Amino acid sequence: MQPKCGKCRTKAMMAAAKALGVNSVELQGENKNQMVVIGDGVDAAALTSSVRKKVKNASLEMVEEL
C-alpha cells in the first residue's frame, strides 16, 4: 500500500483493524507506506479487498504464519 496522505493511511488502517481476526495494525517502512497486520485466522484476500475499497491501490506483499 502506498497511501498519498495521512487521511488515506488512517482509512486503510481502520479498514484493516475491522477485519475478523486482526489483533494489531501498524505502519512500517521508510515512508510509512507498508501496513503490517497481525492476527489469528485473518482472511488475507478479504482484508486486501476491504483495504482496496478505501485506498484503491493496496497490494498484498507477504503472508506469514507465526
C-alpha positions as CSV (number, residue, x, y, z in Angstrom):
1,M,0.0,0.0,0.0
2,Q,1.3,3.5,-0.8
3,P,-1.1,6.0,0.7
4,K,-0.8,9.5,-0.6
5,C,-1.8,11.3,2.6
6,G,-2.3,10.8,6.3
7,K,-6.1,10.6,5.8
8,C,-5.7,7.7,3.4
9,R,-3.4,5.9,5.8
10,T,-6.0,6.3,8.6
11,K,-8.8,4.9,6.3
12,A,-6.6,1.9,5.4
13,M,-5.7,1.2,9.0
14,M,-9.3,1.4,10.1
15,A,-10.4,-0.9,7.4
16,A,-7.7,-3.4,8.3
17,A,-8.5,-3.2,12.1
18,K,-12.1,-4.1,11.5
19,A,-11.3,-7.3,9.7
20,L,-12.0,-10.6,11.6
21,G,-9.1,-12.0,13.5
22,V,-6.9,-8.9,13.4
23,N,-5.0,-8.2,16.6
24,S,-2.8,-5.2,15.6
25,V,-2.1,-2.9,12.7
26,E,0.9,-0.7,12.3
27,L,2.7,1.2,9.6
28,Q,6.3,0.4,8.8
29,G,8.9,1.3,6.1
30,E,10.9,4.3,5.3
31,N,7.9,6.4,4.3
32,K,5.4,4.6,6.5
33,N,4.0,3.0,3.3
34,Q,3.8,-0.6,4.4
35,M,1.0,-1.8,6.7
36,V,1.7,-4.8,8.9
37,V,-1.3,-6.7,10.1
38,I,-1.0,-9.3,12.8
39,G,-3.8,-11.6,13.8
40,D,-5.2,-15.1,14.0
41,G,-7.2,-16.6,11.2
42,V,-7.2,-13.5,9.1
43,D,-8.5,-13.9,5.5
44,A,-5.8,-12.2,3.5
45,A,-7.9,-11.9,0.4
46,A,-10.8,-10.3,2.2
47,L,-8.5,-8.0,4.1
48,T,-6.8,-6.8,0.9
49,S,-10.2,-6.3,-0.8
50,S,-11.6,-4.2,2.1
51,V,-8.5,-2.0,2.2
52,R,-8.6,-1.5,-1.6
53,K,-12.2,-0.2,-1.2
54,K,-10.8,2.6,1.0
55,V,-7.5,3.5,-0.7
56,K,-7.7,1.9,-4.2
57,N,-4.1,0.9,-4.6
58,A,-3.4,-1.7,-1.9
59,S,-1.5,-4.9,-2.6
60,L,-0.7,-8.0,-0.6
61,E,3.1,-8.4,-0.4
62,M,3.6,-11.3,2.1
63,V,1.6,-13.7,4.3
64,E,3.4,-15.5,7.1
65,E,2.2,-18.0,9.7
66,L,3.7,-17.5,13.1
